[in-house]
Amino acid sequence: MRVMNPTATEPGFIALCIQLAQATFTEAMPGNAEPKKPADLSRTTARRPTEARWITALGNWFHRQQVKEREAYLAKSADIFELERRIRYLERRPYY
């Protein structure tokens, strides 16, 4: 930790808070940060396991099917009042 010149010379709570903040966040300040090393780009294209990809694809498919069912249910409404009633019903109903 580097020693810094205190900005507040008067003793008190605010001066203590400023000194604590300076001591804590010195490395995080843009001017005080050490230069970063260039990134190693040789292993940046890490692939997820195939199980995770097909599970994600299956979850997306189920979601699309649920959306299609909801849209078909809403499309069967005869007028705007029934459509609003169906929308309220779907909003209040749990999804599981």
Secondary structure, 3 states (H helix, E strand, C coil): CCCCCCCCCCCCHHHHHHHHHHHHHCCCCCCCCCCCCCCCHHHCCCCCCHHHHHHHHHHHHHHHHHHHHHHHHHHCCCCHHHHHHHHHHHHHCCCC
